Amino acid sequence: MRNAISKKLFAEAQRYIPGGVNSPVRAFRSVGGDPIFIKRAKGCYIYDVDGNKFIDYVLSWGPMILGHANPKITKMVKNAISKGTSYGAPTALEVRFAKMLNEAFPSMELVRLVSSGTEAAMSALRLARGFTNRNKILKFEGCYHGHADSLLVKAGSGLATMGVPDSAGVPDDLAKHTLTVPYNNLDAVKRAVAEHGKDMACIIVEPVAANMGVVPPKEGFLEGLRKVTAENDILLIFDEVITGFRLAYGGAQEYYRIKPDLTCLGKIIGGGLPIGAYGGRKDIMEKIAPLGAVYQAGTLSGNPVAVTAGIETLKLLKKGVYKELEKKSAYLAEGIKDAAKKAGISACHTRVGSILCTFFTSNSVIDFASAKTSDTKAYARFFLAMLEKGVNLAPSQFEAMFLSTAHTEREIERTIKTAYDAFKTTL
């Protein structure tokens, strides 16, 4: 693999950008080597500045479910740009898009558009606190909801611990309002609610945890969250930035048949452009300004370019892509599992729909603690071997693989064969 130009660009980038990257995982710190700089993308492939071509399973961290540079979406975006990129005023497009989101997610009776998944989660938390007049939130260890202060909190040593900052710059006084318990541990949730429920505004969860690798919910876990929150007047927030429009047209709440009070969506709703949304029950959403006292605003919220891309993306997804994605994903997951076994690798393989992961551990992965038993050095060797042979995976063990409709049987078979060779390098 050629990488001279990428190396040169990375060296220059470090002079002007912290760590040489605009998002930490891109720096390749957990896998070694230098990051590749991308020049363009098309379908299921990305192309770097050195002329290398890679089958892409990062897909901009999930949203490119229809493949890169989908011609129908790009055509509509070009047309929208010709009319202006931002108005800072209402448009008919926003109304149409909000209606489409409501039809896909009936739990989102009212919808507010924002510019990112982080902004959606941050706003949903503020709304939950404003609606309930309570301060505390409960999140799960290993789940990521963006980089808002209240959510950059880790657990202590107990099962239901008061939060401590997981990042410099987060005040202890703010972090103390965030409780953290292990994912998939309903008993820990119930203990936390028993102790802090009277001041607990919400529980926020990734229905399928996809930021510690991929960790599916145990049977009854999401149902249990719905029950305990309803019984204690606590809001249940589904962070569907990853799962929304990926597991099903109606996201994880359609897939698992559970209705949350609030939902957060991310860049998949804009075909990868910067956009997000949060929405939920009408009585809750009516607390947002200008109707209520919970303030949230944004000049670029609902900008015509991203909304146009979103409308076209949802139109294409509604035609039905999920059976095809399920078939392809099962084929890839089983192929990788078989390749690991043939190569003599002990691994745990997880998948929900078109989101999958391989952990280099013989343990079952059910939460962040078990995910951390994975041999990250083995993953780094695997990642680099795959990259060298033209397959782009996430540069971290604790991320997911994503498939798109643009991946064909040819690319999947090549990936499986490459994985077998790469697994042998991890021994």
C-alpha positions as CSV (number, residue, x, y, z in Angstrom):
1,M,0.0,0.0,0.0
2,R,1.4,3.4,-1.0
3,N,1.1,6.0,1.7
4,A,3.8,8.7,1.1
5,I,1.3,11.5,0.4
6,S,-0.8,10.6,3.4
7,K,2.2,10.7,5.6
8,K,3.2,14.1,4.3
9,L,-0.3,15.5,4.8
10,F,-0.5,14.1,8.3
11,A,2.8,15.7,9.3
12,E,1.6,19.0,7.9
13,A,-1.8,18.6,9.6
14,Q,-0.2,18.2,13.0
15,R,1.2,21.8,12.6
16,Y,-2.3,23.3,12.4
17,I,-4.8,20.8,13.8
18,P,-4.7,19.2,17.3
19,G,-3.2,15.7,16.8
20,G,-3.5,16.3,13.0
21,V,-7.2,15.2,13.0
22,N,-10.6,16.8,13.6
23,S,-12.0,13.8,15.5
24,P,-9.7,11.7,17.8
25,V,-10.3,8.2,16.5
26,R,-9.1,9.2,13.0
27,A,-5.5,9.5,14.4
28,F,-5.0,5.7,14.4
29,R,-3.6,5.9,17.9
30,S,-5.2,2.7,19.0
31,V,-4.1,0.7,16.0
32,G,-0.7,2.2,15.1
33,G,0.5,3.7,11.9
34,D,-0.6,6.9,10.2
35,P,-4.1,7.7,9.0
36,I,-5.0,7.6,5.4
37,F,-6.2,10.8,3.8
38,I,-9.3,10.3,1.6
39,K,-9.6,12.0,-1.8
40,R,-13.0,10.7,-2.9
41,A,-15.6,7.9,-2.4
42,K,-18.1,6.1,-4.6
43,G,-20.4,3.2,-3.8
44,C,-18.8,0.9,-1.2
45,Y,-15.3,2.2,-2.0
46,I,-13.1,5.0,-0.8
47,Y,-9.9,6.2,-2.5
48,D,-7.0,7.8,-0.8
49,V,-4.6,10.5,-1.9
50,D,-1.9,7.9,-2.7
51,G,-4.1,6.1,-5.2
52,N,-5.2,3.2,-3.0
53,K,-8.7,1.8,-3.2
54,F,-10.5,0.3,-0.2
55,I,-13.7,-1.6,0.4
56,D,-15.2,0.6,3.0
57,Y,-16.9,-0.7,6.1
58,V,-16.7,2.5,8.1
59,L,-19.2,4.4,5.8
60,S,-18.6,7.7,7.6
61,W,-19.3,5.8,10.9
62,G,-22.6,4.4,9.6
63,P,-24.8,6.9,7.7
64,M,-23.8,5.9,4.1
65,I,-26.3,3.1,4.1
66,L,-27.0,3.7,0.4
67,G,-23.3,3.9,-0.4
68,H,-21.0,6.9,-1.0
69,A,-22.1,9.5,-3.5
70,N,-25.4,7.9,-4.3
71,P,-26.3,9.5,-7.7
72,K,-29.9,10.2,-6.8
73,I,-29.0,12.0,-3.6
74,T,-26.1,13.9,-5.1
75,K,-28.3,15.1,-8.0
76,M,-30.8,16.5,-5.6
77,V,-28.1,18.1,-3.4
78,K,-26.5,19.9,-6.4
79,N,-29.9,21.3,-7.3
80,A,-30.5,22.5,-3.7
81,I,-27.1,24.1,-3.5
82,S,-27.8,26.1,-6.6
83,K,-30.7,27.8,-4.7
84,G,-28.6,28.7,-1.6
85,T,-27.0,26.8,1.2
86,S,-28.6,28.4,4.3
87,Y,-31.5,30.8,4.8
88,G,-31.9,30.9,8.6
89,A,-35.6,30.9,8.0
90,P,-38.4,28.3,7.6
91,T,-38.8,26.3,4.4
92,A,-41.4,24.0,3.0
93,L,-38.7,21.3,2.9
94,E,-38.5,21.3,6.7
95,V,-42.2,20.6,7.0
96,R,-42.1,17.8,4.5
97,F,-39.0,16.2,6.2
98,A,-40.5,16.4,9.7
99,K,-43.6,14.7,8.5
100,M,-41.5,11.9,7.0
101,L,-39.6,11.5,10.3
102,N,-42.9,11.3,12.1
103,E,-44.3,8.7,9.8
104,A,-41.1,6.6,10.2
105,F,-41.0,7.1,14.0
106,P,-44.6,7.5,15.3
107,S,-43.2,8.1,18.8
108,M,-41.8,11.4,17.5
109,E,-45.0,13.3,17.5
110,L,-43.1,16.6,17.2
111,V,-39.6,16.9,15.8
112,R,-36.9,19.5,16.1
113,L,-34.1,19.5,13.5
114,V,-30.5,20.2,14.6
115,S,-27.1,19.9,13.1
116,S,-25.6,16.7,14.6
117,G,-26.3,13.7,16.8
118,T,-24.3,15.3,19.7
119,E,-26.6,18.3,19.5
120,A,-29.7,16.1,19.4
121,A,-28.6,14.2,22.6
122,M,-27.6,17.4,24.4
123,S,-30.9,19.0,23.6
124,A,-32.9,15.9,24.6
125,L,-31.3,15.9,28.0
126,R,-32.0,19.5,28.6
127,L,-35.6,19.0,27.5
128,A,-35.9,16.0,29.8
129,R,-34.7,18.0,32.8
130,G,-36.9,20.9,31.9
131,F,-40.0,18.7,31.5
132,T,-39.5,16.7,34.7
133,N,-37.9,19.4,36.9
134,R,-35.4,16.8,37.9
135,N,-31.6,17.0,37.6
136,K,-30.1,13.5,37.3
137,I,-29.7,11.4,34.2
138,L,-28.8,7.7,33.9
139,K,-26.6,6.4,31.1
140,F,-24.7,3.2,30.5
141,E,-21.0,2.5,30.7
142,G,-19.6,2.3,27.2
143,C,-22.5,4.0,25.5
144,Y,-21.6,7.2,23.6
145,H,-24.1,10.0,23.1
146,G,-21.8,12.7,21.7
147,H,-19.4,15.0,23.5
148,A,-21.8,17.2,25.6
149,D,-20.5,17.7,29.1
150,S,-23.2,15.7,30.9
151,L,-22.5,12.7,28.8
152,L,-18.7,12.6,29.0
153,V,-18.9,10.7,32.3
154,K,-17.6,7.3,33.3
155,A,-18.6,4.9,36.1
156,G,-16.8,4.4,39.4
157,S,-16.2,1.1,41.0
158,G,-19.8,0.3,42.0
159,L,-22.8,-0.9,39.9
160,A,-24.7,2.3,40.2
161,T,-22.2,5.1,40.8
162,M,-22.2,8.9,40.7
163,G,-20.4,10.2,37.7
164,V,-16.9,11.5,37.5
165,P,-15.7,13.4,34.5
166,D,-14.3,11.4,31.6
167,S,-12.8,14.5,30.0
168,A,-10.9,17.5,31.2
169,G,-13.1,20.6,31.2
170,V,-16.2,18.9,32.6
171,P,-17.0,20.3,36.1
172,D,-17.4,17.8,38.9
173,D,-20.6,19.6,39.9
174,L,-22.1,18.8,36.5
175,A,-20.8,15.2,36.3
176,K,-22.3,14.4,39.7
177,H,-25.8,14.6,38.1
178,T,-24.9,11.7,35.7
179,L,-25.3,8.2,37.0
180,T,-23.7,5.3,35.1
181,V,-24.5,1.6,35.3
182,P,-23.4,-1.4,33.2
183,Y,-25.3,-1.9,29.9
184,N,-27.6,-4.9,29.9
185,N,-27.8,-4.9,33.7
186,L,-31.5,-4.2,34.6
187,D,-30.9,-5.0,38.3
188,A,-28.4,-2.1,38.5
189,V,-30.9,0.2,36.8
190,K,-33.6,-0.7,39.3
191,R,-31.2,-0.1,42.2
192,A,-30.2,3.3,40.8
193,V,-33.9,4.2,40.3
194,A,-34.7,3.1,43.9
195,E,-32.0,5.4,45.3
196,H,-32.2,8.4,42.9
197,G,-35.5,8.0,41.0
198,K,-37.2,11.0,42.6
199,D,-34.5,13.3,41.1
200,M,-34.0,11.3,37.9
201,A,-35.1,13.0,34.7
202,C,-34.3,10.4,32.2
203,I,-32.5,7.2,31.1
204,I,-30.7,7.5,27.8
205,V,-29.6,4.4,26.0
206,E,-28.3,3.2,22.7
207,P,-30.9,0.4,22.0
208,V,-28.0,-1.5,20.4
209,A,-24.7,-0.4,21.9
210,A,-22.4,0.4,19.0
211,N,-19.7,2.5,20.5
212,M,-18.0,-0.2,22.5
213,G,-18.0,-2.5,19.5
214,V,-21.4,-3.9,18.9
215,V,-23.3,-5.2,21.9
216,P,-26.9,-6.3,21.4
217,P,-29.5,-5.8,24.2
218,K,-30.3,-8.9,26.2
219,E,-33.7,-10.3,25.9
220,G,-36.0,-8.2,28.1
221,F,-33.5,-5.4,28.8
222,L,-35.1,-2.7,26.7
223,E,-38.6,-3.8,27.8
224,G,-37.4,-3.6,31.4
225,L,-36.1,-0.1,30.8
226,R,-39.5,0.9,29.4
227,K,-41.3,-0.6,32.4
228,V,-39.2,0.9,35.1
229,T,-39.2,4.4,33.6
230,A,-42.9,4.4,33.1
231,E,-43.5,3.3,36.7
232,N,-41.3,6.1,38.0
233,D,-42.2,9.0,35.7
234,I,-38.7,9.0,34.2
235,L,-38.3,9.7,30.5
236,L,-36.8,7.0,28.3
237,I,-34.6,8.4,25.6
238,F,-33.5,6.2,22.7
239,D,-30.3,7.4,21.1
240,E,-30.8,6.1,17.6
241,V,-28.0,8.0,16.0
242,I,-26.5,4.6,14.9
243,T,-29.6,2.5,14.8
244,G,-32.1,4.9,13.3
245,F,-33.0,4.0,9.7
246,R,-30.4,1.3,9.8
247,L,-32.0,-1.6,11.7
248,A,-35.3,-0.8,10.1
249,Y,-37.0,2.2,8.5
250,G,-38.4,2.9,12.0
251,G,-35.1,2.2,13.7
252,A,-34.6,0.1,16.8
253,Q,-38.0,1.0,18.2
254,E,-39.6,-0.6,15.2
255,Y,-37.1,-3.5,15.3
256,Y,-37.7,-4.2,19.0
257,R,-41.3,-2.9,19.2
258,I,-40.6,-0.5,22.1
259,K,-41.8,3.1,22.2
260,P,-39.5,5.6,23.9
261,D,-40.5,9.1,25.1
262,L,-37.8,10.9,23.2
263,T,-35.6,9.8,20.3
264,C,-32.3,11.2,19.0
265,L,-31.3,10.8,15.3
266,G,-28.1,11.7,13.5
267,K,-26.4,12.1,10.1
268,I,-28.0,9.1,8.5
269,I,-31.2,11.1,8.1
270,G,-29.2,13.5,5.8
271,G,-27.4,11.0,3.7
272,G,-24.2,11.8,5.7
273,L,-24.6,15.5,5.6
274,P,-24.4,17.4,9.0
275,I,-27.8,17.1,10.4
276,G,-29.6,15.5,13.4
277,A,-33.0,15.6,15.0
278,Y,-34.8,14.9,18.3
279,G,-38.4,14.4,18.9
280,G,-41.0,12.6,21.0
281,R,-44.3,13.0,22.8
282,K,-46.2,16.2,22.0
283,D,-46.6,17.2,25.7
284,I,-42.8,16.9,26.2
285,M,-41.8,18.6,22.9
286,E,-44.1,21.6,23.6
287,K,-41.8,22.6,26.4
288,I,-39.2,23.7,23.8
289,A,-39.0,27.4,22.9
290,P,-41.0,29.2,21.4
291,L,-43.8,27.2,23.0
292,G,-42.0,26.5,26.3
293,A,-39.2,27.5,28.6
294,V,-36.5,25.0,27.4
295,Y,-34.3,27.0,25.0
296,Q,-32.6,25.5,22.0
297,A,-31.7,27.1,18.6
298,G,-29.4,26.9,15.6
299,T,-29.0,29.0,12.5
300,L,-28.1,25.9,10.4
301,S,-30.9,23.7,11.8
302,G,-33.1,22.5,9.0
303,N,-30.8,24.0,6.3
304,P,-32.1,23.3,2.8
305,V,-29.1,21.3,1.6
306,A,-29.1,18.7,4.4
307,V,-32.9,18.5,4.4
308,T,-33.0,17.9,0.7
309,A,-30.5,15.1,1.1
310,G,-32.6,13.7,3.9
311,I,-35.8,13.7,2.0
312,E,-34.2,11.8,-0.9
313,T,-32.4,9.3,1.5
314,L,-35.7,8.5,3.2
315,K,-37.5,8.1,-0.1
316,L,-34.9,5.5,-1.2
317,L,-34.9,3.7,2.1
318,K,-38.7,3.5,2.2
319,K,-38.7,1.5,-1.0
320,G,-37.2,-1.3,1.0
321,V,-33.6,-2.2,1.5
322,Y,-33.6,-4.0,4.8
323,K,-34.1,-7.6,3.6
324,E,-31.3,-7.2,1.2
325,L,-29.0,-5.7,3.9
326,E,-29.9,-8.4,6.4
327,K,-29.0,-11.1,3.8
328,K,-25.7,-9.5,2.9
329,S,-24.8,-8.8,6.6
330,A,-25.5,-12.4,7.7
331,Y,-23.4,-13.7,4.8
332,L,-20.5,-11.4,5.8
333,A,-20.8,-12.1,9.5
334,E,-20.9,-15.9,9.0
335,G,-18.0,-15.7,6.6
336,I,-15.8,-13.7,9.0
337,K,-16.8,-16.1,11.8
338,D,-15.8,-19.1,9.7
339,A,-12.5,-17.4,8.6
340,A,-11.6,-16.8,12.3
341,K,-12.3,-20.4,13.2
342,K,-10.2,-21.8,10.3
343,A,-7.4,-19.5,11.2
344,G,-7.4,-20.7,14.8
345,I,-8.6,-17.4,16.3
346,S,-10.8,-17.4,19.4
347,A,-13.2,-14.5,18.9
348,C,-16.7,-13.3,19.8
349,H,-18.8,-12.1,16.9
350,T,-21.8,-9.9,17.3
351,R,-24.3,-8.5,14.8
352,V,-27.7,-6.8,14.7
353,G,-28.9,-6.1,11.2
354,S,-26.2,-4.4,9.1
355,I,-24.1,-3.5,12.2
356,L,-21.4,-6.1,13.2
357,C,-18.2,-6.5,15.1
358,T,-15.5,-9.1,15.9
359,F,-14.0,-9.0,19.4
360,F,-10.7,-10.8,20.0
361,T,-11.8,-12.6,23.1
362,S,-13.2,-16.0,24.0
363,N,-15.7,-14.3,26.4
364,S,-19.3,-13.4,25.5
365,V,-19.5,-9.7,25.1
366,I,-22.6,-8.3,27.0
367,D,-21.3,-4.9,28.3
368,F,-18.3,-2.6,28.4
369,A,-16.4,-4.7,30.9
370,S,-16.6,-7.8,28.8
371,A,-15.9,-5.8,25.6
372,K,-12.6,-4.6,27.3
373,T,-11.4,-8.2,27.6
374,S,-10.8,-8.1,23.8
375,D,-7.1,-8.2,22.8
376,T,-6.8,-4.7,21.3
377,K,-3.2,-5.5,20.1
378,A,-4.6,-8.4,18.1
379,Y,-7.3,-6.2,16.6
380,A,-4.6,-3.6,15.6
381,R,-2.7,-6.3,13.7
382,F,-5.9,-7.4,12.1
383,F,-6.9,-3.9,11.1
384,L,-3.5,-3.1,9.6
385,A,-3.5,-6.4,7.7
386,M,-6.9,-5.7,6.3
387,L,-6.0,-2.1,5.3
388,E,-2.9,-3.3,3.6
389,K,-5.0,-5.6,1.4
390,G,-7.6,-2.9,0.6
391,V,-10.3,-3.3,3.2
392,N,-11.1,-0.3,5.4
393,L,-12.3,-1.1,9.0
394,A,-12.8,1.2,11.9
395,P,-9.4,2.1,13.5
396,S,-10.5,1.0,16.9
397,Q,-11.7,-2.3,18.4
398,F,-14.6,-0.5,20.1
399,E,-16.3,0.6,16.9
400,A,-18.6,-1.2,14.4
401,M,-18.5,-2.5,10.9
402,F,-21.4,-1.2,8.6
403,L,-22.7,-2.5,5.3
404,S,-24.4,-0.5,2.6
405,T,-26.7,-1.4,-0.3
406,A,-23.6,-0.7,-2.5
407,H,-21.7,-3.7,-1.2
408,T,-22.1,-6.7,-3.6
409,E,-21.4,-10.4,-3.2
410,R,-18.1,-9.8,-4.9
411,E,-16.8,-7.3,-2.3
412,I,-18.2,-9.4,0.6
413,E,-16.4,-12.6,-0.7
414,R,-13.2,-10.7,-1.1
415,T,-13.5,-9.3,2.4
416,I,-14.0,-12.8,3.9
417,K,-10.9,-14.1,2.0
418,T,-8.9,-11.1,3.2
419,A,-10.1,-11.6,6.7
420,Y,-8.8,-15.2,6.8
421,D,-5.3,-14.1,5.8
422,A,-5.5,-11.1,8.2
423,F,-6.6,-13.4,11.1
424,K,-3.5,-15.5,10.7
425,T,-1.3,-12.3,11.3
426,T,-2.9,-11.9,14.7
427,L,-1.7,-15.3,16.1
